[in-house]
Amino acid sequence: MHSGKGEDNPEPVSRVNDQDLARRAALGDRFAFAEIFHRHAAAMFRYAVHMLDGDVGQAEDAVQEALTQAWVHLPRFRGDSALQTWLFRITANCVLSARRRRRPIVGEDWVLTLPAGPDTDPVARAQHEELRVALEAALGELPWRQRASWLLRELEGLSYEEIADTLNTSPTVIRGQLHRARGTLAVRMAQWR
């Protein structure tokens, strides 16, 4: 096990790029894997919560399973895609498994993290909350692949190619999914323009 510094590991893991972190972690460097966790777990969790309709417990379980699978399968990670994309792909598969195991709960609320609203103006705060609730509802009505594509693009900033790799499809399909998702959201959110 590496200490994060030293002869075998001269550069602190916080300064190492994702590909090198993956290589180190694949060799059993727990500090490298801890840095991978530090960099990517929050985004994985955010994605899982949104895709599991706000079920924090199931999202935690899905991300824990995804991270466990990542640790086990890191030696097979070839670097053909970005580490973040690979982690989202594992998370997406764990989320799909979790969704299959549960029965949908009608009318379940889920959390969407938006930038904080104005702190001093109560009217602006109320409008911000209404916008958040409306966006949550609109996203909740999207088909699974459209919602996943939109969240990965708009909240996580992944490219079409990275989303396609994550969802095991083509960039052309992702473009179509995003086009339909944006069209639906534009209609549902028209009053907020």
PyRosetta script that sets phi, psi and omega in degrees:
from pyrosetta import init, pose_from_sequence

init()
pose = pose_from_sequence("MHSGKGEDNPEPVSRVNDQDLARRAALGDRFAFAEIFHRHAAAMFRYAVHMLDGDVGQAEDAVQEALTQAWVHLPRFRGDSALQTWLFRITANCVLSARRRRRPIVGEDWVLTLPAGPDTDPVARAQHEELRVALEAALGELPWRQRASWLLRELEGLSYEEIADTLNTSPTVIRGQLHRARGTLAVRMAQWR")
pose.set_psi(1, 138.2)
pose.set_omega(1, 179.9)
pose.set_phi(2, -89.8)
pose.set_psi(2, 154.6)
pose.set_omega(2, -178.3)
pose.set_phi(3, -91.7)
pose.set_psi(3, -3.6)
pose.set_omega(3, -175.5)
pose.set_phi(4, 95.2)
pose.set_psi(4, -18.5)
pose.set_omega(4, 175.9)
pose.set_phi(5, -145.8)
pose.set_psi(5, 164.4)
pose.set_omega(5, 174.2)
pose.set_phi(6, 126.2)
pose.set_psi(6, -170.5)
pose.set_omega(6, -176.8)
pose.set_phi(7, -59.1)
pose.set_psi(7, -51.1)
pose.set_omega(7, -177.1)
pose.set_phi(8, -73.8)
pose.set_psi(8, -17.8)
pose.set_omega(8, -171.7)
pose.set_phi(9, -141.8)
pose.set_psi(9, 70.9)
pose.set_omega(9, -171.1)
pose.set_phi(10, -66.4)
pose.set_psi(10, -27.5)
pose.set_omega(10, -176.6)
pose.set_phi(11, -101.1)
pose.set_psi(11, 131.6)
pose.set_omega(11, 177.2)
pose.set_phi(12, -57.6)
pose.set_psi(12, 142.3)
pose.set_omega(12, -175.7)
pose.set_phi(13, -60.1)
pose.set_psi(13, -24.7)
pose.set_omega(13, -179.3)
pose.set_phi(14, -67.0)
pose.set_psi(14, -18.1)
pose.set_omega(14, -179.6)
pose.set_phi(15, -103.3)
pose.set_psi(15, 0.1)
pose.set_omega(15, -175.6)
pose.set_phi(16, -89.3)
pose.set_psi(16, 142.2)
pose.set_omega(16, 178.5)
pose.set_phi(17, -72.8)
pose.set_psi(17, 164.1)
pose.set_omega(17, -175.2)
pose.set_phi(18, -58.8)
pose.set_psi(18, -40.6)
pose.set_omega(18, -177.6)
pose.set_phi(19, -62.5)
pose.set_psi(19, -44.6)
pose.set_omega(19, 179.2)
pose.set_phi(20, -68.7)
pose.set_psi(20, -36.7)
pose.set_omega(20, 175.2)
pose.set_phi(21, -60.1)
pose.set_psi(21, -43.4)
pose.set_omega(21, 179.7)
pose.set_phi(22, -61.2)
pose.set_psi(22, -42.4)
pose.set_omega(22, 178.6)
pose.set_phi(23, -62.5)
pose.set_psi(23, -45.5)
pose.set_omega(23, 179.6)
pose.set_phi(24, -62.8)
pose.set_psi(24, -45.5)
pose.set_omega(24, -179.6)
pose.set_phi(25, -64.1)
pose.set_psi(25, -37.6)
pose.set_omega(25, 178.7)
pose.set_phi(26, -61.9)
pose.set_psi(26, -26.7)
pose.set_omega(26, 177.6)
pose.set_phi(27, -88.5)
pose.set_psi(27, 4.7)
pose.set_omega(27, 175.6)
pose.set_phi(28, 99.6)
pose.set_psi(28, 9.3)
pose.set_omega(28, -179.9)
pose.set_phi(29, -75.6)
pose.set_psi(29, 104.1)
pose.set_omega(29, -177.3)
pose.set_phi(30, -69.7)
pose.set_psi(30, -28.7)
pose.set_omega(30, 177.0)
pose.set_phi(31, -66.9)
pose.set_psi(31, -38.7)
pose.set_omega(31, 177.1)
pose.set_phi(32, -64.3)
pose.set_psi(32, -42.4)
pose.set_omega(32, 179.3)
pose.set_phi(33, -67.5)
pose.set_psi(33, -36.6)
pose.set_omega(33, 176.4)
pose.set_phi(34, -61.1)
pose.set_psi(34, -37.5)
pose.set_omega(34, 177.6)
pose.set_phi(35, -68.8)
pose.set_psi(35, -38.3)
pose.set_omega(35, 174.9)
pose.set_phi(36, -59.0)
pose.set_psi(36, -46.7)
pose.set_omega(36, 177.3)
pose.set_phi(37, -57.6)
pose.set_psi(37, -48.8)
pose.set_omega(37, -178.8)
pose.set_phi(38, -57.5)
pose.set_psi(38, -41.2)
pose.set_omega(38, -177.5)
pose.set_phi(39, -77.0)
pose.set_psi(39, -32.8)
pose.set_omega(39, -167.1)
pose.set_phi(40, -121.5)
pose.set_psi(40, -17.2)
pose.set_omega(40, -173.6)
pose.set_phi(41, -63.9)
pose.set_psi(41, -37.7)
pose.set_omega(41, -178.6)
pose.set_phi(42, -63.4)
pose.set_psi(42, -43.1)
pose.set_omega(42, 178.8)
pose.set_phi(43, -66.8)
pose.set_psi(43, -39.4)
pose.set_omega(43, 177.2)
pose.set_phi(44, -61.3)
pose.set_psi(44, -43.5)
pose.set_omega(44, 179.9)
pose.set_phi(45, -65.8)
pose.set_psi(45, -44.5)
pose.set_omega(45, 179.6)
pose.set_phi(46, -57.5)
pose.set_psi(46, -46.1)
pose.set_omega(46, 178.3)
pose.set_phi(47, -61.2)
pose.set_psi(47, -47.0)
pose.set_omega(47, -177.9)
pose.set_phi(48, -62.3)
pose.set_psi(48, -42.4)
pose.set_omega(48, 179.4)
pose.set_phi(49, -60.5)
pose.set_psi(49, -45.4)
pose.set_omega(49, -179.3)
pose.set_phi(50, -65.1)
pose.set_psi(50, -40.7)
pose.set_omega(50, -177.0)
pose.set_phi(51, -76.9)
pose.set_psi(51, -20.0)
pose.set_omega(51, 177.9)
pose.set_phi(52, -103.7)
pose.set_psi(52, 26.7)
pose.set_omega(52, 173.1)
pose.set_phi(53, 54.4)
pose.set_psi(53, 39.6)
pose.set_omega(53, 174.2)
pose.set_phi(54, 82.2)
pose.set_psi(54, 6.1)
pose.set_omega(54, 179.1)
pose.set_phi(55, -77.3)
pose.set_psi(55, 94.2)
pose.set_omega(55, -174.7)
pose.set_phi(56, -61.9)
pose.set_psi(56, -40.6)
pose.set_omega(56, -179.9)
pose.set_phi(57, -62.0)
pose.set_psi(57, -46.6)
pose.set_omega(57, 178.5)
pose.set_phi(58, -67.2)
pose.set_psi(58, -36.1)
pose.set_omega(58, 178.0)
pose.set_phi(59, -64.3)
pose.set_psi(59, -43.4)
pose.set_omega(59, 177.2)
pose.set_phi(60, -60.2)
pose.set_psi(60, -43.9)
pose.set_omega(60, 179.0)
pose.set_phi(61, -63.4)
pose.set_psi(61, -42.8)
pose.set_omega(61, -179.2)
pose.set_phi(62, -64.3)
pose.set_psi(62, -42.1)
pose.set_omega(62, -179.9)
pose.set_phi(63, -69.8)
pose.set_psi(63, -39.4)
pose.set_omega(63, 176.8)
pose.set_phi(64, -60.9)
pose.set_psi(64, -44.1)
pose.set_omega(64, 177.6)
pose.set_phi(65, -63.1)
pose.set_psi(65, -41.7)
pose.set_omega(65, 179.5)
pose.set_phi(66, -63.1)
pose.set_psi(66, -42.9)
pose.set_omega(66, 179.5)
pose.set_phi(67, -67.9)
pose.set_psi(67, -36.7)
pose.set_omega(67, 175.8)
pose.set_phi(68, -63.1)
pose.set_psi(68, -45.9)
pose.set_omega(68, 178.1)
pose.set_phi(69, -63.3)
pose.set_psi(69, -39.2)
pose.set_omega(69, 178.5)
pose.set_phi(70, -61.3)
pose.set_psi(70, -46.1)
pose.set_omega(70, -179.9)
pose.set_phi(71, -59.3)
pose.set_psi(71, -44.9)
pose.set_omega(71, -177.7)
pose.set_phi(72, -67.9)
pose.set_psi(72, -39.0)
pose.set_omega(72, -172.7)
pose.set_phi(73, -96.9)
pose.set_psi(73, -0.1)
pose.set_omega(73, 178.9)
pose.set_phi(74, -54.7)
pose.set_psi(74, -36.3)
pose.set_omega(74, 177.6)
pose.set_phi(75, -60.1)
pose.set_psi(75, -22.2)
pose.set_omega(75, 178.5)
pose.set_phi(76, -94.2)
pose.set_psi(76, -4.1)
pose.set_omega(76, 178.2)
pose.set_phi(77, -70.7)
pose.set_psi(77, 117.1)
pose.set_omega(77, -176.0)
pose.set_phi(78, -94.6)
pose.set_psi(78, -11.1)
pose.set_omega(78, -178.9)
pose.set_phi(79, 83.1)
pose.set_psi(79, 16.8)
pose.set_omega(79, 177.7)
pose.set_phi(80, -65.6)
pose.set_psi(80, -26.9)
pose.set_omega(80, 175.6)
pose.set_phi(81, -125.6)
pose.set_psi(81, 171.4)
pose.set_omega(81, 176.3)
pose.set_phi(82, -66.4)
pose.set_psi(82, 150.6)
pose.set_omega(82, 178.4)
pose.set_phi(83, -57.3)
pose.set_psi(83, -41.9)
pose.set_omega(83, 179.5)
pose.set_phi(84, -59.0)
pose.set_psi(84, -42.6)
pose.set_omega(84, 179.2)
pose.set_phi(85, -62.7)
pose.set_psi(85, -45.5)
pose.set_omega(85, 179.2)
pose.set_phi(86, -60.2)
pose.set_psi(86, -43.1)
pose.set_omega(86, 178.9)
pose.set_phi(87, -65.7)
pose.set_psi(87, -40.1)
pose.set_omega(87, 177.1)
pose.set_phi(88, -65.6)
pose.set_psi(88, -35.5)
pose.set_omega(88, 178.6)
pose.set_phi(89, -63.1)
pose.set_psi(89, -45.7)
pose.set_omega(89, 178.4)
pose.set_phi(90, -62.3)
pose.set_psi(90, -44.2)
pose.set_omega(90, 179.2)
pose.set_phi(91, -61.7)
pose.set_psi(91, -44.0)
pose.set_omega(91, 179.1)
pose.set_phi(92, -59.1)
pose.set_psi(92, -41.0)
pose.set_omega(92, 178.6)
pose.set_phi(93, -66.7)
pose.set_psi(93, -40.3)
pose.set_omega(93, 177.7)
pose.set_phi(94, -66.1)
pose.set_psi(94, -38.5)
pose.set_omega(94, 177.7)
pose.set_phi(95, -64.6)
pose.set_psi(95, -43.8)
pose.set_omega(95, 178.0)
pose.set_phi(96, -60.6)
pose.set_psi(96, -42.3)
pose.set_omega(96, 177.7)
pose.set_phi(97, -62.2)
pose.set_psi(97, -42.5)
pose.set_omega(97, 178.5)
pose.set_phi(98, -63.7)
pose.set_psi(98, -41.2)
pose.set_omega(98, 179.6)
pose.set_phi(99, -64.2)
pose.set_psi(99, -36.4)
pose.set_omega(99, 179.5)
pose.set_phi(100, -68.4)
pose.set_psi(100, -31.9)
pose.set_omega(100, -177.9)
pose.set_phi(101, -76.6)
pose.set_psi(101, -18.8)
pose.set_omega(101, -174.9)
pose.set_phi(102, -113.2)
pose.set_psi(102, 158.0)
pose.set_omega(102, 173.6)
pose.set_phi(103, -91.6)
pose.set_psi(103, 139.7)
pose.set_omega(103, 179.6)
pose.set_phi(104, -65.1)
pose.set_psi(104, 144.0)
pose.set_omega(104, 177.6)
pose.set_phi(105, -105.6)
pose.set_psi(105, 116.3)
pose.set_omega(105, -177.7)
pose.set_phi(106, -68.9)
pose.set_psi(106, 133.4)
pose.set_omega(106, 175.7)
pose.set_phi(107, 76.0)
pose.set_psi(107, 12.7)
pose.set_omega(107, 179.8)
pose.set_phi(108, -66.5)
pose.set_psi(108, 134.0)
pose.set_omega(108, 176.3)
pose.set_phi(109, -83.9)
pose.set_psi(109, 147.9)
pose.set_omega(109, 173.3)
pose.set_phi(110, -139.2)
pose.set_psi(110, 161.7)
pose.set_omega(110, -170.0)
pose.set_phi(111, -98.0)
pose.set_psi(111, 131.7)
pose.set_omega(111, 172.1)
pose.set_phi(112, -120.2)
pose.set_psi(112, 124.7)
pose.set_omega(112, -178.5)
pose.set_phi(113, -86.8)
pose.set_psi(113, 114.9)
pose.set_omega(113, 175.2)
pose.set_phi(114, -112.6)
pose.set_psi(114, 160.7)
pose.set_omega(114, 175.7)
pose.set_phi(115, -55.7)
pose.set_psi(115, 147.1)
pose.set_omega(115, -178.3)
pose.set_phi(116, -59.2)
pose.set_psi(116, 143.2)
pose.set_omega(116, 179.3)
pose.set_phi(117, -78.8)
pose.set_psi(117, 173.1)
pose.set_omega(117, 178.7)
pose.set_phi(118, -58.7)
pose.set_psi(118, 136.1)
pose.set_omega(118, -174.7)
pose.set_phi(119, -81.5)
pose.set_psi(119, -27.4)
pose.set_omega(119, -169.8)
pose.set_phi(120, -101.3)
pose.set_psi(120, -26.5)
pose.set_omega(120, -174.7)
pose.set_phi(121, -96.6)
pose.set_psi(121, 110.0)
pose.set_omega(121, -177.9)
pose.set_phi(122, -63.1)
pose.set_psi(122, -32.5)
pose.set_omega(122, 178.8)
pose.set_phi(123, -67.6)
pose.set_psi(123, -45.3)
pose.set_omega(123, 178.9)
pose.set_phi(124, -63.4)
pose.set_psi(124, -39.2)
pose.set_omega(124, 177.9)
pose.set_phi(125, -62.0)
pose.set_psi(125, -43.5)
pose.set_omega(125, -179.9)
pose.set_phi(126, -64.5)
pose.set_psi(126, -42.0)
pose.set_omega(126, 178.6)
pose.set_phi(127, -64.4)
pose.set_psi(127, -40.4)
pose.set_omega(127, 178.3)
pose.set_phi(128, -61.1)
pose.set_psi(128, -43.4)
pose.set_omega(128, 179.4)
pose.set_phi(129, -65.1)
pose.set_psi(129, -40.3)
pose.set_omega(129, 177.4)
pose.set_phi(130, -62.7)
pose.set_psi(130, -41.4)
pose.set_omega(130, 177.5)
pose.set_phi(131, -62.0)
pose.set_psi(131, -45.2)
pose.set_omega(131, -179.9)
pose.set_phi(132, -60.5)
pose.set_psi(132, -46.0)
pose.set_omega(132, -179.5)
pose.set_phi(133, -64.3)
pose.set_psi(133, -42.8)
pose.set_omega(133, 179.1)
pose.set_phi(134, -63.2)
pose.set_psi(134, -41.9)
pose.set_omega(134, 179.3)
pose.set_phi(135, -67.1)
pose.set_psi(135, -41.3)
pose.set_omega(135, 176.2)
pose.set_phi(136, -57.9)
pose.set_psi(136, -45.9)
pose.set_omega(136, -179.0)
pose.set_phi(137, -64.2)
pose.set_psi(137, -44.1)
pose.set_omega(137, -179.2)
pose.set_phi(138, -64.2)
pose.set_psi(138, -43.2)
pose.set_omega(138, 178.6)
pose.set_phi(139, -65.2)
pose.set_psi(139, -37.2)
pose.set_omega(139, 179.8)
pose.set_phi(140, -64.1)
pose.set_psi(140, -22.1)
pose.set_omega(140, 179.7)
pose.set_phi(141, -87.5)
pose.set_psi(141, -12.6)
pose.set_omega(141, 180.0)
pose.set_phi(142, -70.5)
pose.set_psi(142, 146.5)
pose.set_omega(142, 171.7)
pose.set_phi(143, -59.9)
pose.set_psi(143, 155.1)
pose.set_omega(143, -172.3)
pose.set_phi(144, -51.2)
pose.set_psi(144, -51.9)
pose.set_omega(144, -175.2)
pose.set_phi(145, -66.4)
pose.set_psi(145, -35.9)
pose.set_omega(145, 176.7)
pose.set_phi(146, -66.0)
pose.set_psi(146, -44.2)
pose.set_omega(146, 179.5)
pose.set_phi(147, -62.7)
pose.set_psi(147, -45.9)
pose.set_omega(147, 179.7)
pose.set_phi(148, -60.1)
pose.set_psi(148, -45.5)
pose.set_omega(148, -179.6)
pose.set_phi(149, -61.5)
pose.set_psi(149, -46.4)
pose.set_omega(149, -178.4)
pose.set_phi(150, -63.2)
pose.set_psi(150, -45.8)
pose.set_omega(150, -178.7)
pose.set_phi(151, -63.2)
pose.set_psi(151, -43.5)
pose.set_omega(151, -179.3)
pose.set_phi(152, -67.6)
pose.set_psi(152, -32.6)
pose.set_omega(152, 179.6)
pose.set_phi(153, -80.7)
pose.set_psi(153, -53.8)
pose.set_omega(153, -170.8)
pose.set_phi(154, -81.8)
pose.set_psi(154, -36.5)
pose.set_omega(154, -179.0)
pose.set_phi(155, -93.1)
pose.set_psi(155, -36.4)
pose.set_omega(155, -175.5)
pose.set_phi(156, -101.9)
pose.set_psi(156, -12.4)
pose.set_omega(156, 174.8)
pose.set_phi(157, 73.1)
pose.set_psi(157, 21.9)
pose.set_omega(157, 178.5)
pose.set_phi(158, -73.2)
pose.set_psi(158, 151.1)
pose.set_omega(158, 176.5)
pose.set_phi(159, -76.7)
pose.set_psi(159, 167.1)
pose.set_omega(159, 177.7)
pose.set_phi(160, -58.8)
pose.set_psi(160, -40.6)
pose.set_omega(160, -179.8)
pose.set_phi(161, -64.7)
pose.set_psi(161, -41.8)
pose.set_omega(161, 179.2)
pose.set_phi(162, -66.8)
pose.set_psi(162, -39.6)
pose.set_omega(162, 177.8)
pose.set_phi(163, -65.3)
pose.set_psi(163, -43.5)
pose.set_omega(163, 178.7)
pose.set_phi(164, -59.5)
pose.set_psi(164, -42.7)
pose.set_omega(164, 178.7)
pose.set_phi(165, -65.2)
pose.set_psi(165, -41.8)
pose.set_omega(165, 179.3)
pose.set_phi(166, -62.1)
pose.set_psi(166, -44.2)
pose.set_omega(166, -175.3)
pose.set_phi(167, -94.9)
pose.set_psi(167, 8.1)
pose.set_omega(167, 176.3)
pose.set_phi(168, 56.2)
pose.set_psi(168, 52.8)
pose.set_omega(168, 178.4)
pose.set_phi(169, -146.2)
pose.set_psi(169, -164.7)
pose.set_omega(169, -178.0)
pose.set_phi(170, -104.8)
pose.set_psi(170, 158.0)
pose.set_omega(170, 175.5)
pose.set_phi(171, -59.1)
pose.set_psi(171, -32.0)
pose.set_omega(171, 178.4)
pose.set_phi(172, -63.8)
pose.set_psi(172, -42.6)
pose.set_omega(172, 177.5)
pose.set_phi(173, -63.5)
pose.set_psi(173, -41.3)
pose.set_omega(173, 179.7)
pose.set_phi(174, -63.1)
pose.set_psi(174, -42.7)
pose.set_omega(174, 177.2)
pose.set_phi(175, -56.8)
pose.set_psi(175, -43.7)
pose.set_omega(175, 178.4)
pose.set_phi(176, -64.8)
pose.set_psi(176, -43.2)
pose.set_omega(176, 179.0)
pose.set_phi(177, -62.6)
pose.set_psi(177, -43.7)
pose.set_omega(177, 178.7)
pose.set_phi(178, -66.1)
pose.set_psi(178, -39.3)
pose.set_omega(178, 178.8)
pose.set_phi(179, -60.6)
pose.set_psi(179, -47.7)
pose.set_omega(179, 179.6)
pose.set_phi(180, -65.5)
pose.set_psi(180, -42.6)
pose.set_omega(180, 179.9)
pose.set_phi(181, -61.9)
pose.set_psi(181, -46.0)
pose.set_omega(181, -179.5)
pose.set_phi(182, -64.9)
pose.set_psi(182, -37.7)
pose.set_omega(182, 177.5)
pose.set_phi(183, -63.3)
pose.set_psi(183, -45.6)
pose.set_omega(183, 178.6)
pose.set_phi(184, -63.1)
pose.set_psi(184, -45.6)
pose.set_omega(184, -179.9)
pose.set_phi(185, -65.6)
pose.set_psi(185, -35.5)
pose.set_omega(185, 178.4)
pose.set_phi(186, -61.6)
pose.set_psi(186, -41.5)
pose.set_omega(186, 179.1)
pose.set_phi(187, -67.8)
pose.set_psi(187, -48.1)
pose.set_omega(187, -176.7)
pose.set_phi(188, -67.9)
pose.set_psi(188, -28.6)
pose.set_omega(188, -175.7)
pose.set_phi(189, -104.8)
pose.set_psi(189, 13.4)
pose.set_omega(189, -175.9)
pose.set_phi(190, -54.4)
pose.set_psi(190, -38.0)
pose.set_omega(190, -178.2)
pose.set_phi(191, -66.2)
pose.set_psi(191, -15.6)
pose.set_omega(191, -177.0)
pose.set_phi(192, -94.9)
pose.set_psi(192, 0.8)
pose.set_omega(192, 179.9)
pose.set_phi(193, -73.9)
pose.dump_pdb("model.pdb")
